[in-house]
C-alpha cells in the first residue's frame, strides 16, 4: 500500500564566514568520531557537530570546540529533524580541509553538502519519520565560463589560494 510523503525545504542557517557539512551516518558514536576527525584534520578550525539519533532515545547528540558553532549545529539539526543525519558548522577552515577525514569516519554513509552557499535541505516525511532526500546548494547557473572567467578561476586558485604554484 502506498503512503503519502510530504517534502519540505529546510533552510540551513550558516553564520558569517562559516561553512557547513551535512551528511548521513548510522551510529551513536558518530559525534565522537566526527569530533576526532575534525580536531585532528585541522586543529585551528572552530566547529560544532550535531547528530539526529534515529533509534533508542532519538536525541540530538552534539559536541564541538566552539560554543557558537555547536549551538548553530544543534539548531539546524532541530530544524532538519531527520533520522541519522548530521551537520557540522565550522569556521576558520574549509570543508576541503576536512572532507577526506569525515568521509573516512566508519559511520558516515554519505555527504549531502559541504558549502558556505545558501543551503536548503530537502526533507521527506512519512508516518514513520523524516529523512533527507537531497539539498539545494546555492543558485542556478547563469551561463558558461568564457576565457575571462577561466583566467579569473586560475588566478584565484594559483595566486590567492596557492593551489599548484
N, C-alpha and C positions, 0 to 999 in steps of 0.2 A: 504494500500500500504506500503510495506516495505521500510525502509530508510537505507542508508549506514551509518555505525557508524565507526569512526576511534578511535582506542585505542592507547594511548601513555603512556609511563612510565616517570613520572616527578621525577627527583632526588631531594630530600629534603636536603638542606644544614643545618647541625647541628654543631653549634660551639663546640669547645673543652670543655669538661666537662659539656655539656648541654644535655637535653632530649627534645623531642617534643611529643606533643599530637595532633593528627589530628582527627577531628570529623565533624559531620554534625549537623546543627541546623536549625531553621526556622524563626527567627525573628530578627529585627534590634536591639533589646535590648540585644542580645547575648553578645556583647562586655562588656557592663556594668556588666552583671550578672556573666560572667566568671571572670572578674577582681575582683569582690567582693568575689567570691568563692576562688580564688587563694590567695588573700590577707588575708582572714580570716582563711584559712586552714593551712597555714604555712607562717607566716609573714616574715621569713628570705629568702624565695625564691625570686630570681630575675626573672622576666618574661616579655614577651610581647605576646599579642594576636592580631590576625588579622582574620577578618571575611569577606568572599566574599558575599556581598549582591546580591540577585538573582532577585530583582524586584525594581521598582522605579528608583533611580539614579544608581543602580548597582555599588556601590563603594566598595572599601576595607575599612571597618571600623576597627579601631585599637586603642589600649591603652596598657599600661604596666607601670611597675615601674622601668624599666631599658631600657635606650635608645638603647643599642646594641641588646638586646633580642627583643625589639619591631621592630627595623629595620629588623632583620632577619626574624621575623614572617611576616612582610609585603612583603619582597622579595619572601619568599616561597609561600605566598598566590597569589602573582602576577604570579608565575610560574604555580601553580595549576589552577588558574582562573576558578574554578568550583563553581557553584551556591550553596549557603548556606553551604559552608564548612568553618571550622575554623582551625587555627593552633595556638598552644601555644608553644613558645620556652622558656625553663626555665633552670635555673642554681641554685645551692646551695639547691637542694632538688631533689626528685624523683617523678615520676608520682604516685607511690603508696601513697605518702603523700597527693595527691590532687584529685585523680581519683574519689573517692566517692563523693566528693563535686561537681566535674564537672558533673558527671552523674546525680546529683540531680538538676542541673540547668534546669528549666522547658522547656527552648527552645531546649536543647540538645536532638537530636534524636538517635545518635549513636556515638560510638568511633571506629575509624578505626585502630588506632595505638597509643601506648604510649611506646616510646623507645629511646635509645641512639644509637641503631644499625644503620648502613647504611639503608636508607629508600627510597623506590620508591613508589609514589602514582600512581595508575593506573587510568587514566582519559579517559572517553569515551566522544567523541564529535559528536554531531548530528547537523542538521541545526538549531535546537532550541538553543543549548548551550552546556555546558560541565558539567559533573558530575563525582564524584569519584565512582569507582566500586570496589575498593579494594586496598590493599597495598602489597608490598613485603618488609618484615621486616627481615633484616639480611641475613643469608646464609642458604643453605640446611644442614640438619643433616649429621653427619659423622659416626654415629653408635649408639649403645645403651649403656647407662650408666652401668658400672660394679661396683663392690664393692668399688674399689678405688675412682671412680667418685662420688659414693654416700657419702662416707666418706668426700670427699672434699666439696661437697654441704652442708652437715650438719655442717661441721666446719665453712664454710663461713657464714651460717645463724646464728649459735649459737655464735661463737667466734668473728667474725668480725662485723656482722650487729647487733647482740644482740637479735635476734629473739628466743623466747622460752628459756630463760635462766633458 
